[in-house]
């Protein structure tokens, strides 16, 4: 749901950026865990 006055495209972009950031953090965490595991 977009608040009134907010551009839907901007909201979608922000959501996509947030998802990408979360995915990046997940990938980094996985890589770190794999590296730490002998």
N, C-alpha and C positions, 0 to 999 in steps of 0.2 A: 504494500500500500504506500503510495507516494503522498506526502503531506501537500496540502494546497499551496500552489505557487512554486513547487519544485518541478523541474523538468524531468519527465519520465526517463529520458535517455541518460541524463546525468545520474539518476538514481540507479539505473541498470548498470552503468559503467562502474559506479562505486561498489555495487554488489559484486560485480565480476572481479574487481580489483581485490575486494576482501576475500573472495573465494580463492583467487590466485595466490594471495599472501598466505592463506591458511594451508593451501596445497604445498606451497614452497616450504613452509615451516615443517609440514609433515614429512616432506621428502628429505629435508635437512636432518630431521630427527631420526628418520630411518637410516640415512647414510651414516650418521654418527653412531647409532646403535650397532650397525653392522660392522663398522670399523673397530669399535670397542670390543666386539665379541671375537674371541680367538678362533 
